């Protein structure tokens, strides 16, 4: 029944998207909730290092519970991360367990630098369904040049320790992904020998998948080349929402600096925000490619990617199989 409900909801959202509906009956199926935007690294591809100190903070546990209580009525999964390292939040595992106990699929990413033995056990016990180690490069020099302030040997050690604990506990969850970005100049995909040697470190351990993601430009906040063909309206506006640590609601993960806030969950319900005036206008503008005055949308490279039925090909199968990271 859960699977049937999932695909029925997906179909409804897809039809609304293809029929160019701007006011939706279906609520979003996934949300990104940001426990904190603080991070201990200064990665070259991430705009986090450009966030102002006064714009950083931690979501209050009560506010998090308020959000989860509401979205548990309609969402399938929540991603407990966005612009920061979630493990920095002192109540992160309480948050994860609370969302899990509300029957939500709980996912997150971590850079792995803070995942010590105690946190490894808590991660497994919290009910998190899936998470990814955000890790770049197969060797020390590549990794530390990208993940500035990171220590290659320590981080690999943390990953190995977690996987050994997961194996010892015979736990199938969380589904564990090692994620790398395909930097155009780093030969991440083509260097098969180095990749094989690196993955041999995890042989016999419950690492479920290696994920190599394509580089993106964070809505123009990071420089990259953009394809200017095959425009399609951003699907995020029809299936997802992002909530910053302070309660601000954003339409898309690419809006890193919150240029287009739709409202705040402290003042309005998510149901109200999902079809409020700003959201309806945004969907309308996206449908007509009237995005020149939208700082993030006009510079984003994702709306130009290769697609099938308007959905990026790299995500379509994962969405269908519920394996979106």
PyMOL commands that set and color helices and strands:
alter all, ss='L'
color gray80, all
select helices_A, chain A and resi 2-18+47-50+53-55+61-71+86-88+92-101+117-125+140-146+152-168+192-202+218-220+236-239+270-274+277-287+295-299+302-304+313-320
alter helices_A, ss='H'
color red, helices_A
select strands_A, chain A and resi 30-33+77-79+105-110+130-134+175-182+209-214+240-243+248-250+261-264+307-308+311-312
alter strands_A, ss='S'
color yellow, strands_A
deselect
rebuild
show_as cartoon
